[in-house]
Amino acid sequence: MELKPCPFCGGKVSLTYSSANNTFNFWHTDVFSCAAKEPIEFDGDIVKSLKEASDAWNRRAEVK
């Protein structure tokens, strides 16, 4: 599954699931200096699968 880069620094990210926290976690895979604190978490009560998490991550709002 392809993930868009971090919207804050442009770095590559990976996706994991934590059953202990019921969160989908996005981590930088390259060493970047980014203002976003890791992991960037999506709530597992809202996002139900890795596919939904990757789709949500890849969605970008259009700024007008």
N, C-alpha and C positions, 0 to 999 in steps of 0.2 A: 504494500500500500504506500503510495506516494504522498508525502506531506509537504505542504508549502513551507518555506523557511520561516523562522521567527519573525513576527511582524515588528518587533522592536529593534533587533540588531541585524536581521538578515541571515543569521546562522542556521545551519542544518539542525533538525530536531528528530528525536525518536519518540515513540509512544509505548508506554507500559501500562499495565493495570495493577492496582494494589487492592487485593481482596480485604486486607486488614482495615483499610480506610475507605473502601468502596469509591475509589477515585481512578480516573484515567489521567496519567501523568506524562507531560511533555518535558523532555530533557534536551539540552543542547548536546550535539554529538561532536562538535568541534569546540576548540577552546576559543571562546569569544568573550569579550567584556560586554555584558548585557545588563541593563538595568532591571530586567525581570528576574525575580527570585525563583529558583528551581525547587521542586518541580512546579510547572504551571499545571494546575489541577482542574479537571472537569468533574463535576459531581456525578457519581454513578447512579443516583436516583433520577437524574434528568437524562443523561446520556447512557444508553443501555448496552452498548457493544463497542468493540474496537472500531468497527466500520462507522458507527454513528459518531464516535469521538473523532476519527480522522476526517469525516465529512464536516463536522462542526469546526474543526481546526482550519480546514481548507476554505471555509466560507469567509469571505471578506466583505464587509459593508462598503458600499460605494460612497465615497465622500464627495459631496457636491459643493 
